[in-house]
Amino acid sequence: MVVNLLQKGEIGLAPMEGVIDALTRDLLTRERGFDWTVTEFVRVVDARLPPRVFYKHCPELEHPPVATPSGVPVHLQLLGSDPVALAANARQALELGAVSVDLNFGCPAKLVNRHDGGASLLRRPERVFRAVSAVHEALEGRIPVTAKIRLGFSDRRLAVACGQAAEAGGAARLVVHGRTRDEGYRPPAHWEWIGRIRERLSIPVVANGDIWTLEDYWKARTLSGCRDVMLGRSALADPWLAPRIRHWLDTGERLPETSWAMRAGVIAEYARRQREALPERVVVSLVKQWLAQMRQASTEANQHFQRLKRIAELDVLLAELAPTPRACALA
Ligand SMILES: Cc1cc2nc3c(=O)[nH]c(=O)nc-3n(C[C@H](O)[C@H](O)[C@H](O)COP(=O)(O)O)c2cc1C
């Protein structure tokens, strides 16, 4: 497989329920790096949901174009299994100004799968087809429908069939998280399997899963043959990973490693802005959740996590984060 790494790929910011909201999208897209972002999923059961549900998940809808403040498009994600209900809600999204509708076929949560949503549809590719084609029809070609899958539910036997079903249904792009549902988040992500799907499709296939460093980026592209990638947990662990990849693609140079001061600056701004809307104890726990992601990327961040993890008051936490002026400027 020949992969042209000189071809500048796009980088998507992954949807992460309960973690990546509009504020996080804003913070993570300020430096040039990401080309598009996706909202947390809107859960579709049967009825057409009211506009407020869409605005809650995607406040960017209220200020067209639907993008982060730095202009990176925000795509709206739906999760469900009933094609009629998905179509009705895709239509609602279109009428509210969405720029694209993404369908989630990868959610591993037991509750979601028990209710026949997320990854459970990967056991029956024809159901992936029906969901995508119903949404494609509802959108009348005015905005694209895209899909996000895993490699399967329990095994990879239907991986290619599911990708083909999404394409046949009208998906304009397919993101593949390189693990089955049963593999959860256990490493490794099987990038070469993403390549097997890519080889059989003509729509762009995006490689996702376990791209933590510039080296991983290079390897994931090489093994999958994909031009584009999507970053989830690693974008939180190192908010400068996407800019680092972008800079490397543009110049061939490596940006310096992300310092603690840079990480602390982003988290401090996040905390200050979240406290305008949320109770302090919730903000404290969100900050610790982000710090816990960061500790995976750096021993220095881990040391700070250990130092900060028992602090219960937001003001103390903010003082202890002690961002430097440089970090503030970058945040
Ligand atoms: C806490 C959490 C929430 C997630 N929420 C969503 C979601 O709402 N929609 C979705 O398609 N994927 C969701 N995912 C999966 C990610 O988008 C991504 O596919 C996965 O984390 C693998 O990529 P990564 O290794 O870069 O994190 C979630 C993952 C995590 C860890």
The ligand as an SDF file (V2000), in Angstrom:
LIG
                    3D

 31 33  0  0  0  0  0  0  0  0999 V2000
  -15.7920    9.7300   27.1240 C   0  0  0  0  0  0  0  0  0  0  0  0
  -16.0030    9.4110   25.6730 C   0  0  0  0  0  0  0  0  0  0  0  0
  -17.1560    9.8650   25.0470 C   0  0  0  0  0  0  0  0  0  0  0  0
  -17.3860    9.5680   23.7000 C   0  0  0  0  0  0  0  0  0  0  0  0
  -18.5190   10.0450   23.0890 N   0  0  0  0  0  0  0  0  0  0  0  0
  -18.7340    9.7970   21.7630 C   0  0  0  0  0  0  0  0  0  0  0  0
  -19.8620   10.3500   21.0800 C   0  0  0  0  0  0  0  0  0  0  0  0
  -20.6740   11.1080   21.6420 O   0  0  0  0  0  0  0  0  0  0  0  0
  -20.0140   10.0250   19.7650 N   0  0  0  0  0  0  0  0  0  0  0  0
  -19.1190    9.2110   19.0910 C   0  0  0  0  0  0  0  0  0  0  0  0
  -19.3020    8.9460   17.8960 O   0  0  0  0  0  0  0  0  0  0  0  0
  -18.0320    8.7230   19.7110 N   0  0  0  0  0  0  0  0  0  0  0  0
  -17.8210    9.0020   21.0200 C   0  0  0  0  0  0  0  0  0  0  0  0
  -16.6840    8.5330   21.6200 N   0  0  0  0  0  0  0  0  0  0  0  0
  -15.6600    7.8180   20.8200 C   0  0  0  0  0  0  0  0  0  0  0  0
  -14.6140    8.8200   20.2860 C   0  0  0  0  0  0  0  0  0  0  0  0
  -15.2080    9.7340   19.3910 O   0  0  0  0  0  0  0  0  0  0  0  0
  -13.4660    8.0870   19.5690 C   0  0  0  0  0  0  0  0  0  0  0  0
  -13.9870    7.3420   18.5070 O   0  0  0  0  0  0  0  0  0  0  0  0
  -12.6890    7.1570   20.5140 C   0  0  0  0  0  0  0  0  0  0  0  0
  -12.3980    7.8030   21.7300 O   0  0  0  0  0  0  0  0  0  0  0  0
  -11.3830    6.6660   19.8590 C   0  0  0  0  0  0  0  0  0  0  0  0
  -10.5850    7.7410   19.4880 O   0  0  0  0  0  0  0  0  0  0  0  0
   -9.3420    8.2680   20.4050 P   0  0  0  0  0  0  0  0  0  0  0  0
   -8.4540    7.0800   20.6820 O   0  0  0  0  0  0  0  0  0  0  0  0
   -8.6910    9.3290   19.5570 O   0  0  0  0  0  0  0  0  0  0  0  0
   -9.9250    8.7850   21.6810 O   0  0  0  0  0  0  0  0  0  0  0  0
  -16.4420    8.8010   22.9670 C   0  0  0  0  0  0  0  0  0  0  0  0
  -15.2800    8.3590   23.6090 C   0  0  0  0  0  0  0  0  0  0  0  0
  -15.0460    8.6520   24.9400 C   0  0  0  0  0  0  0  0  0  0  0  0
  -13.7750    8.1580   25.5990 C   0  0  0  0  0  0  0  0  0  0  0  0
  1  2  1  0
  2  3  1  0
  2 30  2  0
  3  4  2  0
  4  5  1  0
  4 28  1  0
  5  6  2  0
  6  7  1  0
  6 13  1  0
  7  8  2  0
  7  9  1  0
  9 10  1  0
 10 11  2  0
 10 12  1  0
 12 13  2  0
 13 14  1  0
 14 15  1  0
 14 28  1  0
 15 16  1  0
 16 17  1  0
 16 18  1  0
 18 19  1  0
 18 20  1  0
 20 21  1  0
 20 22  1  0
 22 23  1  0
 23 24  1  0
 24 25  2  0
 24 26  1  0
 24 27  1  0
 28 29  2  0
 29 30  1  0
 30 31  1  0
M  END
$$$$
